[in-house]
């Protein structure tokens, strides 16, 4: 199991990866859902 964020970030941080995160991974099963909330000041 893995999170999407490391795969999304690593492609931009490292010029040479041993794998292609877009081509080499396939979703197998929907496991869980985590809600995200962004809170910012009104100004």
PDB file of N, CA, C and O in Angstrom, chain B, residues numbered from 101:
ATOM      1  N   UNK B 101       0.852  -1.176   0.000  1.00  0.00           N
ATOM      2  CA  UNK B 101       0.000   0.000   0.000  1.00  0.00           C
ATOM      3  C   UNK B 101       0.887   1.224   0.000  1.00  0.00           C
ATOM      4  O   UNK B 101       1.978   1.216   0.572  1.00  0.00           O
ATOM      5  N   UNK B 102       0.424   2.254  -0.631  1.00  0.00           N
ATOM      6  CA  UNK B 102       1.191   3.492  -0.710  1.00  0.00           C
ATOM      7  C   UNK B 102       0.236   4.665  -0.888  1.00  0.00           C
ATOM      8  O   UNK B 102      -0.915   4.511  -1.296  1.00  0.00           O
ATOM      9  N   UNK B 103       0.749   5.811  -0.573  1.00  0.00           N
ATOM     10  CA  UNK B 103       0.007   7.045  -0.773  1.00  0.00           C
ATOM     11  C   UNK B 103       0.335   7.597  -2.163  1.00  0.00           C
ATOM     12  O   UNK B 103       1.388   7.296  -2.724  1.00  0.00           O
ATOM     13  N   UNK B 104      -0.547   8.380  -2.693  1.00  0.00           N
ATOM     14  CA  UNK B 104      -0.316   8.981  -4.008  1.00  0.00           C
ATOM     15  C   UNK B 104       0.747  10.068  -3.942  1.00  0.00           C
ATOM     16  O   UNK B 104       1.511  10.236  -4.892  1.00  0.00           O
ATOM     17  N   UNK B 105       0.811  10.806  -2.845  1.00  0.00           N
ATOM     18  CA  UNK B 105       1.678  11.976  -2.775  1.00  0.00           C
ATOM     19  C   UNK B 105       3.166  11.695  -3.001  1.00  0.00           C
ATOM     20  O   UNK B 105       3.786  12.452  -3.748  1.00  0.00           O
ATOM     21  N   UNK B 106       3.790  10.660  -2.411  1.00  0.00           N
ATOM     22  CA  UNK B 106       5.215  10.441  -2.716  1.00  0.00           C
ATOM     23  C   UNK B 106       5.463  10.168  -4.196  1.00  0.00           C
ATOM     24  O   UNK B 106       6.455  10.637  -4.755  1.00  0.00           O
ATOM     25  N   UNK B 107       4.587   9.427  -4.822  1.00  0.00           N
ATOM     26  CA  UNK B 107       4.760   9.149  -6.243  1.00  0.00           C
ATOM     27  C   UNK B 107       4.569  10.399  -7.089  1.00  0.00           C
ATOM     28  O   UNK B 107       5.248  10.569  -8.101  1.00  0.00           O
ATOM     29  N   UNK B 108       3.666  11.263  -6.692  1.00  0.00           N
ATOM     30  CA  UNK B 108       3.447  12.507  -7.425  1.00  0.00           C
ATOM     31  C   UNK B 108       4.608  13.473  -7.244  1.00  0.00           C
ATOM     32  O   UNK B 108       4.960  14.190  -8.181  1.00  0.00           O
ATOM     33  N   UNK B 109       5.205  13.506  -6.067  1.00  0.00           N
ATOM     34  CA  UNK B 109       6.302  14.432  -5.782  1.00  0.00           C
ATOM     35  C   UNK B 109       7.637  13.911  -6.303  1.00  0.00           C
ATOM     36  O   UNK B 109       8.429  14.681  -6.847  1.00  0.00           O
ATOM     37  N   UNK B 110       7.895  12.621  -6.144  1.00  0.00           N
ATOM     38  CA  UNK B 110       9.196  12.068  -6.521  1.00  0.00           C
ATOM     39  C   UNK B 110       9.517  12.238  -7.994  1.00  0.00           C
ATOM     40  O   UNK B 110      10.683  12.402  -8.354  1.00  0.00           O
ATOM     41  N   UNK B 111       8.529  12.202  -8.835  1.00  0.00           N
ATOM     42  CA  UNK B 111       8.769  12.373 -10.264  1.00  0.00           C
ATOM     43  C   UNK B 111       9.360  13.756 -10.566  1.00  0.00           C
ATOM     44  O   UNK B 111      10.058  13.927 -11.565  1.00  0.00           O
ATOM     45  N   UNK B 112       9.082  14.738  -9.705  1.00  0.00           N
ATOM     46  CA  UNK B 112       9.601  16.088  -9.895  1.00  0.00           C
ATOM     47  C   UNK B 112      10.890  16.336  -9.107  1.00  0.00           C
ATOM     48  O   UNK B 112      11.664  17.224  -9.466  1.00  0.00           O
ATOM     49  N   UNK B 113      11.129  15.582  -8.059  1.00  0.00           N
ATOM     50  CA  UNK B 113      12.325  15.771  -7.238  1.00  0.00           C
ATOM     51  C   UNK B 113      13.556  15.064  -7.789  1.00  0.00           C
ATOM     52  O   UNK B 113      14.669  15.571  -7.653  1.00  0.00           O
ATOM     53  N   UNK B 114      13.377  13.921  -8.398  1.00  0.00           N
ATOM     54  CA  UNK B 114      14.497  13.087  -8.835  1.00  0.00           C
ATOM     55  C   UNK B 114      14.494  12.967 -10.352  1.00  0.00           C
ATOM     56  O   UNK B 114      13.474  12.635 -10.957  1.00  0.00           O
ATOM     57  N   UNK B 115      15.637  13.239 -10.958  1.00  0.00           N
ATOM     58  CA  UNK B 115      15.710  13.194 -12.421  1.00  0.00           C
ATOM     59  C   UNK B 115      15.687  11.774 -12.955  1.00  0.00           C
ATOM     60  O   UNK B 115      15.166  11.531 -14.043  1.00  0.00           O
ATOM     61  N   UNK B 116      16.250  10.823 -12.198  1.00  0.00           N
ATOM     62  CA  UNK B 116      16.261   9.438 -12.652  1.00  0.00           C
ATOM     63  C   UNK B 116      15.691   8.534 -11.566  1.00  0.00           C
ATOM     64  O   UNK B 116      16.300   8.356 -10.511  1.00  0.00           O
ATOM     65  N   UNK B 117      14.535   7.973 -11.828  1.00  0.00           N
ATOM     66  CA  UNK B 117      13.928   6.987 -10.942  1.00  0.00           C
ATOM     67  C   UNK B 117      14.087   5.614 -11.588  1.00  0.00           C
ATOM     68  O   UNK B 117      14.209   5.514 -12.809  1.00  0.00           O
ATOM     69  N   UNK B 118      14.086   4.578 -10.793  1.00  0.00           N
ATOM     70  CA  UNK B 118      14.203   3.226 -11.324  1.00  0.00           C
ATOM     71  C   UNK B 118      12.874   2.719 -11.880  1.00  0.00           C
ATOM     72  O   UNK B 118      12.798   1.599 -12.385  1.00  0.00           O
ATOM     73  N   UNK B 119      11.840   3.532 -11.789  1.00  0.00           N
ATOM     74  CA  UNK B 119      10.516   3.153 -12.274  1.00  0.00           C
ATOM     75  C   UNK B 119       9.801   4.402 -12.756  1.00  0.00           C
ATOM     76  O   UNK B 119      10.195   5.518 -12.419  1.00  0.00           O
ATOM     77  N   UNK B 120       8.774   4.221 -13.528  1.00  0.00           N
ATOM     78  CA  UNK B 120       7.930   5.318 -13.988  1.00  0.00           C
ATOM     79  C   UNK B 120       6.627   5.258 -13.199  1.00  0.00           C
ATOM     80  O   UNK B 120       5.817   4.358 -13.423  1.00  0.00           O
ATOM     81  N   UNK B 121       6.407   6.199 -12.278  1.00  0.00           N
ATOM     82  CA  UNK B 121       5.224   6.137 -11.416  1.00  0.00           C
ATOM     83  C   UNK B 121       3.902   6.169 -12.187  1.00  0.00           C
ATOM     84  O   UNK B 121       2.890   5.671 -11.693  1.00  0.00           O
ATOM     85  N   UNK B 122       3.899   6.731 -13.351  1.00  0.00           N
ATOM     86  CA  UNK B 122       2.667   6.808 -14.130  1.00  0.00           C
ATOM     87  C   UNK B 122       2.426   5.499 -14.882  1.00  0.00           C
ATOM     88  O   UNK B 122       1.293   5.020 -14.938  1.00  0.00           O
ATOM     89  N   UNK B 123       3.462   4.924 -15.453  1.00  0.00           N
ATOM     90  CA  UNK B 123       3.312   3.740 -16.286  1.00  0.00           C
ATOM     91  C   UNK B 123       3.389   2.425 -15.506  1.00  0.00           C
ATOM     92  O   UNK B 123       2.734   1.451 -15.875  1.00  0.00           O
ATOM     93  N   UNK B 124       4.179   2.389 -14.439  1.00  0.00           N
ATOM     94  CA  UNK B 124       4.493   1.125 -13.775  1.00  0.00           C
ATOM     95  C   UNK B 124       3.536   0.714 -12.653  1.00  0.00           C
ATOM     96  O   UNK B 124       3.660  -0.389 -12.122  1.00  0.00           O
ATOM     97  N   UNK B 125       2.604   1.558 -12.290  1.00  0.00           N
ATOM     98  CA  UNK B 125       1.680   1.210 -11.215  1.00  0.00           C
ATOM     99  C   UNK B 125       0.249   1.179 -11.733  1.00  0.00           C
ATOM    100  O   UNK B 125      -0.138   1.987 -12.578  1.00  0.00           O
ATOM    101  N   UNK B 126      -0.521   0.246 -11.222  1.00  0.00           N
ATOM    102  CA  UNK B 126      -1.941   0.142 -11.541  1.00  0.00           C
ATOM    103  C   UNK B 126      -2.727   0.038 -10.238  1.00  0.00           C
ATOM    104  O   UNK B 126      -2.314  -0.694  -9.339  1.00  0.00           O
ATOM    105  N   UNK B 127      -3.840   0.742 -10.110  1.00  0.00           N
ATOM    106  CA  UNK B 127      -4.674   0.565  -8.926  1.00  0.00           C
ATOM    107  C   UNK B 127      -5.285  -0.834  -8.930  1.00  0.00           C
ATOM    108  O   UNK B 127      -5.725  -1.329  -9.967  1.00  0.00           O
ATOM    109  N   UNK B 128      -5.304  -1.453  -7.775  1.00  0.00           N
ATOM    110  CA  UNK B 128      -5.815  -2.812  -7.673  1.00  0.00           C
ATOM    111  C   UNK B 128      -7.174  -2.826  -6.990  1.00  0.00           C
ATOM    112  O   UNK B 128      -8.101  -3.504  -7.434  1.00  0.00           O
ATOM    113  N   UNK B 129      -7.281  -2.062  -5.893  1.00  0.00           N
ATOM    114  CA  UNK B 129      -8.519  -2.069  -5.134  1.00  0.00           C
ATOM    115  C   UNK B 129      -8.659  -0.718  -4.422  1.00  0.00           C
ATOM    116  O   UNK B 129      -7.669  -0.106  -4.020  1.00  0.00           O
ATOM    117  N   UNK B 130      -9.884  -0.278  -4.281  1.00  0.00           N
ATOM    118  CA  UNK B 130     -10.163   0.926  -3.507  1.00  0.00           C
ATOM    119  C   UNK B 130     -10.197   0.521  -2.041  1.00  0.00           C
ATOM    120  O   UNK B 130     -11.083  -0.223  -1.622  1.00  0.00           O
ATOM    121  N   UNK B 131      -9.248   1.000  -1.270  1.00  0.00           N
ATOM    122  CA  UNK B 131      -9.097   0.541   0.105  1.00  0.00           C
ATOM    123  C   UNK B 131      -9.757   1.468   1.115  1.00  0.00           C
ATOM    124  O   UNK B 131     -10.492   1.004   1.986  1.00  0.00           O
ATOM    125  N   UNK B 132      -9.506   2.772   1.012  1.00  0.00           N
ATOM    126  CA  UNK B 132     -10.077   3.708   1.984  1.00  0.00           C
ATOM    127  C   UNK B 132     -10.143   5.109   1.387  1.00  0.00           C
ATOM    128  O   UNK B 132      -9.602   5.385   0.316  1.00  0.00           O
ATOM    129  N   UNK B 133     -10.813   5.965   2.109  1.00  0.00           N
ATOM    130  CA  UNK B 133     -10.934   7.355   1.717  1.00  0.00           C
ATOM    131  C   UNK B 133     -10.567   8.223   2.904  1.00  0.00           C
ATOM    132  O   UNK B 133     -11.020   7.986   4.024  1.00  0.00           O
ATOM    133  N   UNK B 134      -9.738   9.237   2.651  1.00  0.00           N
ATOM    134  CA  UNK B 134      -9.308  10.153   3.705  1.00  0.00           C
ATOM    135  C   UNK B 134      -9.690  11.563   3.288  1.00  0.00           C
ATOM    136  O   UNK B 134      -9.163  12.073   2.299  1.00  0.00           O
ATOM    137  N   UNK B 135     -10.586  12.199   4.013  1.00  0.00           N
ATOM    138  CA  UNK B 135     -10.961  13.568   3.653  1.00  0.00           C
ATOM    139  C   UNK B 135      -9.832  14.547   3.962  1.00  0.00           C
ATOM    140  O   UNK B 135      -9.111  14.387   4.947  1.00  0.00           O
ATOM    141  N   UNK B 136      -9.687  15.547   3.123  1.00  0.00           N
ATOM    142  CA  UNK B 136      -8.681  16.596   3.327  1.00  0.00           C
ATOM    143  C   UNK B 136      -9.399  17.932   3.444  1.00  0.00           C
ATOM    144  O   UNK B 136     -10.387  18.185   2.755  1.00  0.00           O
ATOM    145  N   UNK B 137      -8.886  18.786   4.332  1.00  0.00           N
ATOM    146  CA  UNK B 137      -9.468  20.099   4.545  1.00  0.00           C
ATOM    147  C   UNK B 137      -8.351  21.123   4.495  1.00  0.00           C
ATOM    148  O   UNK B 137      -7.305  20.934   5.115  1.00  0.00           O
ATOM    149  N   UNK B 138      -8.562  22.198   3.766  1.00  0.00           N
ATOM    150  CA  UNK B 138      -7.618  23.305   3.694  1.00  0.00           C
ATOM    151  C   UNK B 138      -8.260  24.505   4.388  1.00  0.00           C
ATOM    152  O   UNK B 138      -9.344  24.947   4.006  1.00  0.00           O
ATOM    153  N   UNK B 139      -7.583  25.025   5.408  1.00  0.00           N
ATOM    154  CA  UNK B 139      -8.090  26.170   6.167  1.00  0.00           C
ATOM    155  C   UNK B 139      -7.153  27.340   5.953  1.00  0.00           C
ATOM    156  O   UNK B 139      -5.947  27.220   6.171  1.00  0.00           O
ATOM    157  N   UNK B 140      -7.698  28.477   5.526  1.00  0.00           N
ATOM    158  CA  UNK B 140      -6.893  29.669   5.299  1.00  0.00           C
ATOM    159  C   UNK B 140      -7.572  30.875   5.947  1.00  0.00           C
ATOM    160  O   UNK B 140      -8.772  30.859   6.222  1.00  0.00           O
ATOM    161  N   UNK B 141      -6.790  31.902   6.179  1.00  0.00           N
ATOM    162  CA  UNK B 141      -7.332  33.137   6.746  1.00  0.00           C
ATOM    163  C   UNK B 141      -8.189  33.853   5.697  1.00  0.00           C
ATOM    164  O   UNK B 141      -7.929  33.756   4.498  1.00  0.00           O
ATOM    165  N   UNK B 142      -9.199  34.561   6.161  1.00  0.00           N
ATOM    166  CA  UNK B 142     -10.107  35.250   5.249  1.00  0.00           C
ATOM    167  C   UNK B 142      -9.389  36.348   4.464  1.00  0.00           C
ATOM    168  O   UNK B 142      -9.801  36.681   3.353  1.00  0.00           O
ATOM    169  N   UNK B 143      -8.317  36.913   5.031  1.00  0.00           N
ATOM    170  CA  UNK B 143      -7.593  38.016   4.386  1.00  0.00           C
ATOM    171  C   UNK B 143      -6.645  37.511   3.363  1.00  0.00           C
ATOM    172  O   UNK B 143      -5.952  38.300   2.721  1.00  0.00           O
TER     173      UNK B 143
END
